[in-house]
């Protein structure tokens, strides 16, 4: 039972990291767009 919880926690962590990375990438993309408009 405990092993399953550990594995699910790890899966949730890696999922969250993936989402954060993706959000970071999207934000940088948006900032690049804005930067291009400004220059």
HELIX and SHEET records of a PDB file:
HELIX    1   1 UNK A    2  UNK A   38  1                                  37    
END                                                                             
